[in-house]
């Protein structure tokens, strides 16, 4: 039997073992009426994106690196959703991703590559019960919470992110609660994509669990409370820490056009054998001209993620960004994550046509502590070696996008970004500006 077949069998055994029938005499989950629409739905997704990048990884005009290049990224998804019974839903989706015409190796996550991942299993889950009341979902699935600053699918990446997970969902009229345990799916170029749950040869044994509570009890806003726990073994004495946080998000339709977001998260535990104490926050305020034709929005944001000033004291203050969707909030060039950073942003958005949305963002970036690294969007890759005597001014970024709905099923996104190098780059090596341009077409059925 092939390794892919063995992995699929293992996944099916995990799925079946995670579900047990209710004891005799106990009430079942509330039943829902079968909708009149077709219980079997197929879905199709195709996306192609051409990218041009210059100096995004080395900020150096004098070196023609493999990452200073143009390439084509394409993604294909085919899936189905089957409401087999009023209380049972099956979801399946396969995905194939490719990178073409690039000088760098087409290996996922190497030198920033999206890479090739031949047709593989992206989603495969069973959902029991009523998702509008009480339900249990087990299998390969998406986890996304809040503004996805800590947990999200990262759809900008070609292969995106999914989890092998078991999730319990309970919902009432004005609030809902999720409880889950999971392990992130790792992309493998040449064999079946697995999480640590399914990879018997992996000694890391990652388990990511959480509780997420959301309520609209305060009518003008959504209020969230969450607790996440990450456990990993085999990484320099292991990792085991909790993240506690809250988020408040105002509704402009109920606040005469004004909106706001406040999020605060703290962490404690162990990271690679070091004691962790860290925190992060995000503040945002904006105004929406809802009655004008273009519906413009002007907003100001500030994000902070703590850093670590002493790498040799057996402690770390670097906020751990977990599994975020970092592409939208901290610049489309993906040069920073929510750790060891200050990010001040001015945002302007407008709709010159009902099917066209434009955005213009101006970011200012500083490191919270130059005794710590500048971390890219993946939270691990360092832009430069640590230099505690360097300036903390990382630079500024300008992002401009045009998003157009060409047809009911076809979207087009055009964007250009420029990174203006700050003093930190000059103090640590080459400090040239970087450029990023792209055109993306997305087809959904």
N, C-alpha and C positions, 0 to 999 in steps of 0.2 A: 504493500500500500504506500502511496506517495506521502511525503511530509505534509502536503496541503490537505490531502484526504484525512490523514491522521488528526491534523489540527481542527478540521471541520467537525469530525466525530467528537473530539474532545470538547469543542464548543457546545455541541448539541447535548452532550452528557451534563456539562455544567448548567445549561439552561434547564434541563429536566430536573436535575437534582436541587436547583434553587427554588423549585415550586413544589409545594406539598398540598394535598387536598385538605379542606377544612375538616376538623373533627366532626364526627356524627353528632347531630343535634344542634350545632352552632349555625347561626344565620349566615347566609351567603352575602356577597357584596350586592348592593342594590342593582336591580336589573334596569336596563334602558331599552326603550323600544327600538327595533330595527328601523333605520331610516328608509324612506321610500326609494332613495337613490340606489344605484348599483352598489352592492356590497364589495365588489372587486374593482379596484382602481389601479391602473398602471400609470407610471410617471416616467418622463424622459427629460434629461437635462444635458445640454451640451454647452461648453464654454471655451472660448479661445481668447487669449490675451497676448498681444505683442508688447514687449518691454524693451526699453533702452535705458541703460544705466551707465553712468560715468562717475568714477571716484567714490561711489557710495560705500565701498568697503575699505578703501585705503586712504581716501582724501589726498591723492597724490597724482598730479598731472604728469609727472616724469616717468611713471611706471604704467605700461600697458598691461594691466592684469587681466586674467581670464574673466574676471567679474565685470570688466569694463567692456560691455558687449551688448548686442541685441539678440533676442531669442524669442521663441514662440512657445507658449504654454497652452496645452489643450486638455480638456477634461470631459469625460463622458460618464453619465450615470443612467442606469436603467433599474426600475424598481416597481414594486407593487405594494398595495395596502389591501388587506382582505378582512372585512368585518365578518368573520366566519359565523359568529353567534352574537346575540345582543350584548354579551358580556365578554367577548373574546375577539381580539384584533391581532392580526399577523402583519408585520412590516418587514420587507426584504428590499435591499438595494445593493447592486454591484457598482463598482467604480473603476474606471481606467484613466490614468493620468500620464502625460508625456511632456517632455521638454525637448524642443528641436532647435537646431542651428546655433547652439551655444558652444563656446570654446571650453567651458568648464565641464567636468564630468557630469553626466546626467544621473547623479546619485543623490537621492533625497537627503537634505540637510548637510551636504558637504559643500563648502565654499558658498553657502547661501543658496544652493541649487534647490529648485522644486523637484527636479529629477523625474525618473520613470518609475511607475508602479503599475505593472500589468494588471488586467482585470482582477479585482479582489472584492472581498465582502466588506461593504461599508456599514450597512445596517442590517440587523436581523434580530427581531424582538417579538415577544408575545406580551400583550397587554390584557390583563384580566380586570373586569369590573367596569365602572363608569368613570371616565376621566373628569366628569363634571361633579363627581361626588367622592368616591373611593375607588382607587385603582392600584394595581401592582404591575409594573413593567419590568421585564427581565430580558437581558440579551444585549446585543450591540446597539448602542443608541447615542443620541446627542444629549449633552448636559449643557444648559445655558441659563445663567441667572443674572438678574439685574442688568447693568450696562455691560456685562461680560468683562469687567476689568480683572476678575479673578477666575471665572469659569465660563468658557464659551467655545464654540466650534471652530473659530478662526477660518471662516469661509474664504478669505482672501487667498490663503494657500491653496494650491491645486488639490492636495489630498485632504485638506481640512483636518478636523480632529473629532474622533468618536471615542466612546468608552465601552468596555464590557462592564455592565452594571446591573444592579437590582435596585429599583426605585419605587418607593411607596408614596402615593400622592393622595392627599385628603383636602377637599375643597368645600367651602361654604359660600354664602352669598357675598360676603365682604372680605374673606380671607382664604388663604390656602397654605398648605404646609407640605414640603417634600422631605423625605428621609431617604438617603441613598448610600450605597457602598459600591466602589468601582475600581477599575484599573484602566489607565489610558492605553489605547491601541497604538502600537508602534509600527511605523511603516518599514517594511522589509522589501528591498528591491526584487529579490529573486525567489521569495517564498511567501507563504500565507501570512498576512498581517496578524499579529497576536498581541495580546496584553500579557502582563506578568502572570495573570491568572491561568493563562493557557500555555505559556511557554515554560515547560518543565526544566529547561536548561538554564533559565535566567535566575540568578541568585539575588536579584534586587528585591523581589516580592513586594512591589508597590501596591499599596491600598490607599485609595482616596475616598473618604466618607464625608457626609455632611448633613446638616439640617438647614433648610431655608424656609423662612416664614415671611409672607407678604400680606399686607392688609390695606384696604382703602377706608378704614374706619374714620380717619380724618379725611373728609370729602375732597379737599383740594389737592391731596397728594397721595402717593403710594409710599408706604412705610415698610421697609424690609429689615429683618434681623437674620443673621446667619452665623453658623459655626461650621468650620471645615477642619478636617483632620487628615494629615498626610503622613504615611508611614512607609519608609523604604529601608531595606537592609543592604548590606554589602557595599556601602559607600562610606569608607573611612569612619567606622564605628556607627554608621547608620543615621537616619533622619526620622524624627518623630516630633511633630509640632502641631499646634492648633492655631486657627485663625478665627477671631471673633470680630464681627463687624455689623454695621448698620448703614442703611441708605434711605434718604428722603428725596422724593422726586415730585416736583410740583407740576400740575396740569394747567397748561396755558389756556385751555378752554374754560376753566373755572377760575382763572386768576386774571381775567381781562387782558390776556395776551402775554403776561409774564410767566416765566418758568424758572425753576431752580433745581439743582441737584447738590446734595451733600452726602458724601460717603466717607466713613472712617473705619479703619480696620487695624487691629493689633495682633501681634503674634508672639508666642512663647513656646519654648521646647528645645529641641536639639536639631541642628543641621550639620551633617557630616561630622558629628562628634563635638561640635561647639554649641555652647549655650546661646539660644536665640532670644533676643528681645528687640522687636522692631514694630514699626507702624507706618501707615500710609493714609493719605487723605485726598479727597477731591472736592473742590468747590466750583460751582458754576451758576451763573445767572444770565438770563437772556430775555429779550422781548421780541414778540411775534406780532407783526402788523397783519392780523388775520383778515381784516376787511379790505385791504388793498389788493389790486389785481395780481401783483407779483408775490404776495405773501412773504416779504423779507423777514429774516430773523437775524438779530445782532446779539452776540453773546460774548462773555468774558469768562475764562476758566483758569483755574490754578490746580495743579496736581503736585503732590509731594510723596516721595517714597524714601524712607530712611536708608542711610548707608552705614558703613563701618569704618571707624577711624584708625583701628589698630588690628591688623591681621594676625598678630602674634600673641594676643592676650587670652586665647582660648574661648573668646566670646565673639558673637557676630551681631551687628545691628542692621544688617542688610535685609530689607523687606523681601520676602519671597513671593514672586508674582503668580505662583501656582500655574493654572492652565488658561490663560486669558485670550481674548481677542484684542490684541494690542494695536492692530493696524489703524482703526479709525481714531483713537483718542490721542496718540502721541506722535503724529506725523506719518504721512503715507510712505515715507522712505524707510520706516521701520528701524530707525537708529537708536531708539530708547525704549525701555520698559519701565514699569511702575516700581522702580527701585533705584536708590541712590540718585535721586533726581529732583529738580524743580522744573516745572513746565508751565509757563504762562502762555495762554492762547487767546487770540482775538478771532472770532468766527463770524462770517457773514454768509448767509444763504438766501437764495431767491429762486422763484419759479417764473421765469419770463413767459412760459407757456405751460398749460396744464400737464403736458407730457415732458417738460424739460425742467430739470433742477440744476442749479449751479451753486458751487460753494467756493469760498476763498478763506483760507485759514493762515494765520501768521503765528508761528510758535517761537518762543524763546526758551532755550535750554541751559540749565546749569547743573553741575553735579552737586549733590548735597554734601559730599565729603570727598576730597581728592585722595584721601588715604584708602579709598575703595575704588573699584573699577567703574568704568562707563560700560553698562550692559546694554546690548542690543535687544530687539523686541522679543527674542526667544528667552531672555532672562539668564542666559549662560555665556554666550559669546561676548568677549571683551573687545572693545574698539581699540584700545591701547593698553600696554602694561601699566600698572599702577605707578603714579608719580605724584607723591604727596606735596611736592613743591610747585606743581603746575597751577595755573589759574583754573577756577571752577567754571568759567564761561565756555560751554560746549559749542554754542552757536545758535543759529536761527534757521527756521525752515518756512518756506512759502509753498502752500499747496493750493492748486486750482483744479477743479473738476467740473465736467459737464456730464450729467446723467440724462439719457434720453430714452423714452419708451417708443421704439420704432413701430412695433405692432403689439397686439395683445399678448404675444408670447416672446417677443424679441426685444432685449434691452441693449443699449450701447453706453459705455462709459469711456470718456476721454479725460486724461489727467496729465498734469505736469507739476513737478515739484523741484525746488532748488534749495539746497542746504548751504547756508552761508557759514563758513568755518569760523569758529571762535578761537579765543586765545589759547584754550586748553590744547587744541590740535597743534598750534604753532609751538607750544611748550613741550610737546611730546613727540614731535616728528613733523611730517608733511601736513600742511594746513590749507589745502586747496578746496575750493567749493565743489559740491557734488550736484549731479543732475539725474532726474528720473522722469521718463515719459512713457505713456502706455495708452493702448486702445484695447478695449475688451468688449466682446459680444457674448451675450448670454441668452440661450434659448431654453424655455421651460414649457413643458406640456404635462 
